[in-house]
Amino acid sequence: MASNKRQSLTAALTASMKHGAGLLAAGALMTAAVPAAAVDFDVRIVNLTNGIFYTPFLLAAHPEGSSLFTVGAPASPELQAMAEGGDISGLVGVLSTLDATVVENPAGGLLAPAQSATANLNTDGTDNVLLSVVAMLLPTNDAFAGLNSISIPTEPGTYVYNLPAYDAGTEANDEIVNGGGAPGVPGIPAAPGGSGTGASGVTGPDANTNVHIHRNAIGDTDPTGGASDLDATVHRWLNPVARVVVTVN
């Protein structure tokens, strides 16, 4: 059974790499059948920003050798869909091929500034020893908060992780709120807390087209024009943008 699991993981990673997805980036694959310890744990996500909302979060416990993204590498189509429009269905679909333990949208919708959401995960009987958490920042073009494949603690206690904002590198950060959000469609899908209108656009395509640390929103203070639809007094942030608190029961 463990050998079949290991072969399935290797096949999934190979297929992903051949198609350039980069979603389940191959690190060091499992070299021995080491069952994961049974772990029951809670994950609390806290929005640390002043004016940023989060699209539905995706929480996943998944096997060694897999990841949702790789810093310094191109975003997969599934990651792009999440980072540009908050669509986590593609990521969920790929994780399902690995028998990952997944929780979708623990907040039941958008996660507002200073708010938090909690979910329970149980990896008993699985090979899921890594934890990842992702969600898009609104209003941005393709920024997302990410916890990237950390080893799930097995000792009872509380563990805190601060999350930076990443840029998926798939879309220019024009900061124009126009209902965009589908991959390949410029613009920001929505600004839940409100935004300006009539912006001319902040920038052209990013020089760095790989996943990288986001440079932050630029914004302006012109509500009916200027370069950006984002308010520089509301929508700017400093890392970390979110906090994940893991409590092992």
Buried (B, 14 or more C-beta within 10 A) or exposed (E): EEEEBBEBBBEBBEEBBEEEBBBBBBEEBBEEEEEBEEBEBBBBBBBBBBBBBBBBBBBBBBBBBBBBBBBEBBBBBBBBBBBBBBBBEBBBEBBEBBBBBBBBBBBEEBBBBEEBBBBEBBBEEBBBBBBBBBBBBBBBBBBBBBBBBBEBBBEEEEBEBBBBBBBBBBBBBBBBBBEBBEBEEBBBBBBBBEBBEEBEBBBEEBEEBBBBEBEBBBBBEBEEEBBBBBBBEBBBBEBBBBBBBBBBE
